[in-house]
Amino acid sequence: MTEFVIKHLGLQGDGVAEGPVFAPLTLPGEIVTGRLEGSSLQDVKVLTPSDRRVAPPCRHFKSCGGCQLQHADDDFVAAWKVDVVRRALEAQRLETVFRPIQTSPAQSRRRAGFAARRTKKGALAGFHGRASDTIVAIPDCKLVAPEVLDGMAVAEALAGIGASRKTPLSVMVTTTKTGLDVAVSNGKPLDGPLRQQLAAICDQMGLARLTWADEVVAMRTPPVHSLDSIDITPPPGAFLQATAHGEAALLAAVQEITDGATRIIDLFAGCGTFALPLARTAEVHAVEGASEMIAALDQGWRKAKGLKQVTSEVRDLFRRPLLPDEMTKAQAIVLDPPRAGAEAQIIELAKTTTPRIAYVSCNPVSFARDAKVLLNAGFTLDWVQVVDQFRWSAHVELAASFTAPHMRG
């Protein structure tokens, strides 16, 4: 077999050799061999291992597809994730100061999507195998919180009564202060008997809420999620930060950037991850495209004590971004767009004189593209804080501080 030298890691965490040839579970500097299928190397054997290679902390790593980078030491992974952001900026001819990365601890993920299917002996739940549709049981998972891992038993029970023989269930399990919040898709159509069975599982297994194909079929108690000690009840499947540690790290960065502002606009506000805590010291206008999330944010604000005024608006910021004259009173802007970034909104932000912008991103490439627009308009990219709350994965998040031209010197 042909030997390959791994030059670097790609954006998905695979090793990349000349070609390019992509070799999973390899590290820079390693000499490997395997069976080449297209541009992918299969049945990889490491002939010369890197000194950064370690024994994976989880016994499921080789078979489970939930993690990509447990074979590398923590310092290597941290440096690689910072470099992913740095290289995305360099591609746009940008540079800035990088603060030390913040990495969430093991077993801290408070949300996970399990696959579950019926078997001849009952049911099986877990993660999909690496590059496979096979479901791998993960009883000793080192990634998710123990409470989330308890959700596998729930997923198996749900598959036993509600999965078809051909398609596995997709079961999203989220920890809350009042119990597990479970949302299921790809299940059988709801009918009377299935509703009764699902309600019984919700009660017997102590779930807070059970949603089936976007319909809440049972709720023992509203699921309560705390945003910096401010309680909300998010709608089923709503976006939440993956770990409490990651949420706190991103919030601390946003609070630093917006410190002193008395009027803040929060774009792509979700359920209020940033808007509600910021309302302790500033009036906030929250804008989000999903009406259900804005409703949760508004209810959370009304029930909380000691917060300043929070107004909200349902608006598709991709099709109808806020215009400069709608942002004149804001002393700071916060935005946390999805992976596509905020291209249309950034064009309008670049026309403003908003003193400070806090940009939270889950995609370094779209972030760098948007940052280029702001810098071309005269803004300064002061610093970037990389946050790794998807530990052992190729996923990278960050918070960045931008300052308007008139705020310098």
C-alpha positions as CSV (number, residue, x, y, z in Angstrom):
1,M,0.0,0.0,0.0
2,T,1.1,3.6,-0.7
3,E,2.3,5.6,2.3
4,F,1.1,9.1,3.0
5,V,2.5,11.9,5.2
6,I,-0.2,13.9,7.0
7,K,0.5,17.6,6.5
8,H,-2.3,19.2,8.5
9,L,-5.9,18.7,9.8
10,G,-8.8,19.7,7.6
11,L,-11.8,21.7,8.9
12,Q,-13.6,18.4,9.7
13,G,-10.7,17.1,11.8
14,D,-9.4,14.6,9.3
15,G,-5.7,14.4,8.5
16,V,-4.8,15.8,5.1
17,A,-2.0,14.4,2.9
18,E,-0.9,15.5,-0.6
19,G,-3.5,15.1,-3.2
20,P,-5.5,16.0,-1.2
21,V,-6.1,12.7,0.6
22,F,-8.2,12.7,3.7
23,A,-7.3,10.3,6.5
24,P,-9.6,10.2,9.6
25,L,-8.2,9.9,13.1
26,T,-4.7,10.9,12.0
27,L,-2.4,13.8,13.1
28,P,0.1,16.1,11.4
29,G,3.5,14.5,10.8
30,E,2.2,10.9,10.9
31,I,3.1,8.5,8.2
32,V,0.1,6.3,7.4
33,T,-1.1,3.8,4.9
34,G,-4.5,2.5,3.9
35,R,-7.0,1.8,1.1
36,L,-7.6,4.8,-1.1
37,E,-11.3,5.3,-2.2
38,G,-11.5,8.5,-4.2
39,S,-9.9,11.2,-2.0
40,S,-10.5,9.3,1.2
41,L,-8.2,6.8,2.9
42,Q,-10.0,3.8,4.4
43,D,-8.7,1.1,6.9
44,V,-6.0,3.6,8.0
45,K,-2.9,2.2,9.7
46,V,-0.5,4.6,11.4
47,L,3.1,3.6,10.7
48,T,4.8,6.5,12.5
49,P,2.6,8.1,15.2
50,S,2.8,11.7,16.3
51,D,4.1,12.6,19.7
52,R,0.7,14.4,20.1
53,R,-1.2,11.2,19.8
54,V,-2.8,9.9,23.1
55,A,-5.0,7.0,24.1
56,P,-8.6,8.1,23.7
57,P,-10.3,8.7,27.1
58,C,-13.5,7.1,25.9
59,R,-13.7,3.4,25.1
60,H,-16.3,4.0,22.5
61,F,-14.2,6.4,20.4
62,K,-13.2,4.1,17.6
63,S,-16.7,2.9,16.8
64,C,-18.7,6.0,17.8
65,G,-19.0,8.9,15.4
66,G,-19.8,11.5,18.2
67,C,-16.2,12.7,18.5
68,Q,-13.4,13.3,16.0
69,L,-10.3,14.3,18.0
70,Q,-9.9,12.2,21.2
71,H,-6.7,10.7,19.7
72,A,-4.9,14.1,20.1
73,D,-3.8,15.7,23.3
74,D,-5.8,18.6,24.7
75,D,-3.1,21.2,24.1
76,F,-2.9,20.2,20.4
77,V,-6.7,20.3,20.0
78,A,-6.9,23.8,21.6
79,A,-4.1,25.2,19.5
80,W,-5.7,23.7,16.3
81,K,-9.1,25.2,17.0
82,V,-7.5,28.7,17.5
83,D,-5.6,28.2,14.3
84,V,-8.8,27.3,12.4
85,V,-10.1,30.8,13.3
86,R,-6.7,32.4,12.6
87,R,-6.5,30.8,9.1
88,A,-10.1,31.8,8.3
89,L,-9.2,35.4,9.1
90,E,-5.9,35.2,7.1
91,A,-7.9,34.0,4.1
92,Q,-9.6,37.4,4.3
93,R,-6.2,39.1,5.0
94,L,-7.2,39.9,8.5
95,E,-5.4,39.5,11.8
96,T,-6.1,40.2,15.5
97,V,-5.3,39.4,19.1
98,F,-6.4,35.9,20.2
99,R,-7.2,35.4,23.8
100,P,-6.6,32.0,25.5
101,I,-9.1,29.4,24.4
102,Q,-11.9,28.4,26.8
103,T,-12.6,24.7,26.8
104,S,-15.6,23.1,28.3
105,P,-14.9,20.1,30.7
106,A,-15.7,16.5,29.8
107,Q,-19.2,15.2,30.4
108,S,-20.7,18.7,30.3
109,R,-22.8,18.6,27.2
110,R,-26.3,19.2,28.3
111,R,-27.9,18.3,25.0
112,A,-27.5,15.4,22.6
113,G,-29.3,13.8,19.7
114,F,-29.6,10.0,20.0
115,A,-30.6,7.6,17.3
116,A,-32.9,4.8,18.4
117,R,-34.4,1.8,16.6
118,R,-36.4,-1.3,17.3
119,T,-34.6,-4.6,17.4
120,K,-35.7,-8.2,17.6
121,K,-35.1,-8.2,21.4
122,G,-36.4,-4.7,22.1
123,A,-34.7,-1.4,21.2
124,L,-31.2,0.2,20.8
125,A,-30.2,3.8,21.3
126,G,-26.9,5.6,20.9
127,F,-24.9,7.6,18.4
128,H,-24.3,6.7,14.8
129,G,-21.1,4.9,14.2
130,R,-18.2,6.6,12.5
131,A,-19.1,7.2,8.8
132,S,-22.0,4.7,9.2
133,D,-25.7,4.3,9.8
134,T,-25.1,1.7,12.5
135,I,-26.2,2.8,15.9
136,V,-23.5,2.4,18.6
137,A,-24.5,2.1,22.3
138,I,-22.5,4.5,24.4
139,P,-23.0,3.7,28.1
140,D,-19.7,5.2,29.1
141,C,-19.7,8.3,27.0
142,K,-17.2,10.9,28.2
143,L,-18.9,13.8,26.2
144,V,-22.4,14.3,27.5
145,A,-23.6,15.0,31.0
146,P,-24.8,12.0,33.0
147,E,-28.3,13.3,33.0
148,V,-28.3,13.4,29.2
149,L,-26.9,9.8,29.1
150,D,-29.9,8.8,31.1
151,G,-31.9,9.8,28.0
152,M,-30.7,6.7,26.1
153,A,-33.1,4.6,28.2
154,V,-35.9,7.1,27.3
155,A,-35.0,6.8,23.6
156,E,-35.1,3.0,23.8
157,A,-38.5,3.1,25.4
158,L,-39.8,5.5,22.8
159,A,-38.4,3.4,19.9
160,G,-40.1,0.3,21.3
161,I,-43.5,1.9,20.8
162,G,-43.1,4.6,18.2
163,A,-40.3,3.6,15.7
164,S,-41.0,2.1,12.3
165,R,-39.0,-0.9,11.3
166,K,-37.2,1.0,8.5
167,T,-36.3,4.4,10.0
168,P,-34.7,5.0,13.4
169,L,-36.0,7.7,15.7
170,S,-34.1,10.9,16.2
171,V,-34.4,11.7,19.9
172,M,-33.1,15.1,21.1
173,V,-32.5,15.1,24.9
174,T,-31.9,18.3,26.8
175,T,-31.3,18.7,30.5
176,T,-33.4,21.3,32.4
177,K,-33.9,22.3,36.0
178,T,-37.2,20.4,36.0
179,G,-36.2,17.2,34.2
180,L,-35.4,16.0,30.7
181,D,-36.9,17.8,27.7
182,V,-37.3,15.3,24.9
183,A,-38.1,16.0,21.2
184,V,-38.6,13.1,18.8
185,S,-38.7,13.1,15.0
186,N,-39.0,10.3,12.3
187,G,-41.5,8.4,14.4
188,K,-44.9,6.8,13.6
189,P,-47.8,9.1,13.0
190,L,-49.6,10.1,16.1
191,D,-52.9,8.3,16.9
192,G,-54.9,7.8,20.1
193,P,-53.2,4.7,21.4
194,L,-49.7,6.1,20.7
195,R,-50.5,9.4,22.5
196,Q,-51.6,7.4,25.6
197,Q,-48.4,5.3,25.5
198,L,-46.2,8.4,25.1
199,A,-47.9,10.2,28.0
200,A,-47.3,7.1,30.1
201,I,-43.6,7.1,29.3
202,C,-43.4,10.9,30.1
203,D,-44.9,10.2,33.5
204,Q,-43.1,6.9,34.3
205,M,-39.7,8.3,33.3
206,G,-40.1,11.7,35.0
207,L,-39.7,13.7,31.8
208,A,-40.5,17.4,31.9
209,R,-41.8,17.5,28.4
210,L,-42.2,15.1,25.4
211,T,-42.6,16.4,21.9
212,W,-43.4,14.2,19.0
213,A,-43.0,15.5,15.4
214,D,-43.2,19.1,16.7
215,E,-46.3,18.5,18.8
216,V,-46.1,18.5,22.6
217,V,-47.8,15.3,23.5
218,A,-47.1,15.3,27.3
219,M,-45.7,17.7,29.8
220,R,-45.4,17.0,33.5
221,T,-43.9,20.4,34.2
222,P,-42.6,23.2,32.0
223,P,-38.9,22.6,31.2
224,V,-36.9,25.4,32.8
225,H,-33.6,26.5,31.5
226,S,-31.5,29.1,33.4
227,L,-29.8,31.9,31.5
228,D,-27.3,33.3,34.0
229,S,-29.9,32.6,36.8
230,I,-32.8,34.0,34.7
231,D,-35.3,31.2,34.0
232,I,-37.0,30.6,30.7
233,T,-39.0,27.8,29.2
234,P,-37.7,27.4,25.6
235,P,-39.9,26.0,22.9
236,P,-39.2,22.4,21.8
237,G,-36.0,22.1,19.8
238,A,-35.0,25.7,20.4
239,F,-31.3,26.6,20.1
240,L,-29.4,26.6,23.3
241,Q,-25.6,26.8,24.0
242,A,-24.2,23.3,24.3
243,T,-22.7,23.6,27.7
244,A,-23.2,25.8,30.8
245,H,-19.4,26.6,30.7
246,G,-19.5,27.6,27.0
247,E,-22.6,29.8,27.6
248,A,-20.9,31.5,30.5
249,A,-17.6,32.1,28.5
250,L,-19.5,33.6,25.6
251,L,-21.7,35.7,27.9
252,A,-18.6,37.0,29.8
253,A,-17.1,38.1,26.4
254,V,-20.3,39.8,25.3
255,Q,-20.7,41.6,28.7
256,E,-17.1,42.9,28.5
257,I,-17.6,44.2,24.9
258,T,-20.9,45.9,25.8
259,D,-19.9,47.2,29.2
260,G,-21.2,50.7,29.9
261,A,-23.8,50.6,27.2
262,T,-27.3,51.6,28.4
263,R,-29.1,50.7,25.1
264,I,-28.2,47.4,23.3
265,I,-29.7,45.7,20.3
266,D,-29.4,41.9,20.3
267,L,-29.7,40.4,16.8
268,F,-30.5,36.7,16.3
269,A,-31.4,36.8,20.0
270,G,-32.9,33.3,20.3
271,C,-34.5,32.8,23.7
272,G,-32.4,35.5,25.3
273,T,-29.0,33.9,26.0
274,F,-27.5,37.4,25.9
275,A,-30.5,39.8,25.9
276,L,-31.8,38.8,29.3
277,P,-28.5,38.9,31.3
278,L,-27.6,42.2,29.6
279,A,-30.9,43.6,30.8
280,R,-29.5,43.8,34.3
281,T,-27.6,46.9,33.3
282,A,-29.1,48.1,30.0
283,E,-32.3,48.4,28.0
284,V,-32.3,45.8,25.3
285,H,-34.1,45.3,22.0
286,A,-34.1,41.7,21.0
287,V,-34.7,40.6,17.4
288,E,-35.2,37.0,16.3
289,G,-36.9,35.3,13.3
290,A,-38.7,32.5,15.3
291,S,-41.8,33.8,17.1
292,E,-41.7,30.9,19.6
293,M,-38.3,31.9,20.8
294,I,-39.2,35.5,21.1
295,A,-42.3,34.5,23.2
296,A,-40.1,32.5,25.5
297,L,-37.7,35.4,25.9
298,D,-40.5,37.8,26.6
299,Q,-42.1,35.5,29.2
300,G,-38.7,35.1,30.9
301,W,-38.2,38.8,31.1
302,R,-41.7,39.4,32.5
303,K,-41.1,36.8,35.3
304,A,-37.6,37.9,36.2
305,K,-36.9,40.6,38.8
306,G,-34.6,43.5,38.6
307,L,-34.2,43.7,34.8
308,K,-34.4,46.8,32.7
309,Q,-36.8,47.2,29.8
310,V,-36.6,44.4,27.1
311,T,-38.5,44.9,23.9
312,S,-38.6,42.3,21.3
313,E,-39.4,41.9,17.6
314,V,-40.0,38.9,15.3
315,R,-38.1,39.6,12.1
316,D,-36.3,37.6,9.4
317,L,-32.9,39.3,9.5
318,F,-31.7,37.5,6.4
319,R,-34.5,39.0,4.3
320,R,-35.2,42.2,6.3
321,P,-32.1,43.3,8.3
322,L,-32.3,46.2,10.6
323,L,-31.4,49.4,8.8
324,P,-28.9,52.0,10.1
325,D,-31.7,54.5,11.1
326,E,-33.2,51.7,13.3
327,M,-29.9,51.3,15.2
328,T,-29.0,55.0,15.8
329,K,-29.8,54.9,19.5
330,A,-27.9,51.7,20.2
331,Q,-24.6,52.0,22.1
332,A,-23.8,48.4,21.4
333,I,-24.9,45.6,19.1
334,V,-24.8,41.9,19.8
335,L,-25.3,39.3,17.1
336,D,-25.2,35.5,17.2
337,P,-26.2,34.3,13.8
338,P,-26.5,30.7,12.6
339,R,-23.7,29.0,10.6
340,A,-24.5,31.0,7.4
341,G,-23.4,34.2,9.2
342,A,-25.1,37.5,8.9
343,E,-24.2,38.8,5.5
344,A,-27.2,41.0,4.8
345,Q,-27.2,42.4,8.4
346,I,-23.5,43.1,8.4
347,I,-23.8,45.3,5.3
348,E,-26.2,47.5,7.2
349,L,-24.2,47.4,10.4
350,A,-21.2,48.6,8.4
351,K,-23.1,51.8,7.6
352,T,-23.7,52.6,11.3
353,T,-21.8,54.5,13.9
354,T,-22.6,52.0,16.6
355,P,-19.6,52.2,19.0
356,R,-19.2,48.5,19.8
357,I,-20.2,45.2,18.2
358,A,-20.1,41.8,19.9
359,Y,-20.2,39.1,17.3
360,V,-20.7,35.5,18.4
361,S,-20.1,32.9,15.7
362,C,-20.2,29.1,15.3
363,N,-18.5,29.3,11.8
364,P,-15.1,30.9,11.5
365,V,-15.4,31.1,7.7
366,S,-18.7,33.1,7.6
367,F,-17.4,35.1,10.6
368,A,-14.2,36.1,8.7
369,R,-16.3,37.1,5.7
370,D,-18.5,39.3,7.8
371,A,-15.5,40.7,9.7
372,K,-14.0,41.8,6.4
373,V,-17.0,43.9,5.6
374,L,-16.8,45.7,9.0
375,L,-13.1,46.3,8.7
376,N,-13.5,47.7,5.2
377,A,-16.0,50.2,6.7
378,G,-13.4,51.3,9.2
379,F,-14.2,49.1,12.2
380,T,-11.4,47.5,14.2
381,L,-11.3,43.9,15.2
382,D,-10.0,44.2,18.7
383,W,-9.8,40.6,19.8
384,V,-11.2,37.1,19.4
385,Q,-12.1,34.7,22.1
386,V,-12.3,31.1,20.9
387,V,-14.7,28.9,22.9
388,D,-14.6,25.1,22.6
389,Q,-17.9,23.8,24.0
390,F,-18.0,20.9,21.5
391,R,-15.1,19.2,23.0
392,W,-13.2,16.6,20.9
393,S,-15.2,17.7,17.8
394,A,-14.1,19.8,14.8
395,H,-16.7,22.4,15.8
396,V,-15.4,25.9,16.8
397,E,-17.2,28.8,18.4
398,L,-16.0,32.3,19.2
399,A,-16.8,35.8,20.4
400,A,-15.2,38.9,18.8
401,S,-15.0,42.6,19.7
402,F,-15.4,45.3,17.0
403,T,-14.9,49.0,17.7
404,A,-16.2,51.8,15.5
405,P,-13.7,54.2,13.9
406,H,-14.8,57.2,16.0
407,M,-14.1,55.2,19.2
408,R,-10.4,54.9,18.5
409,G,-7.9,57.2,20.2
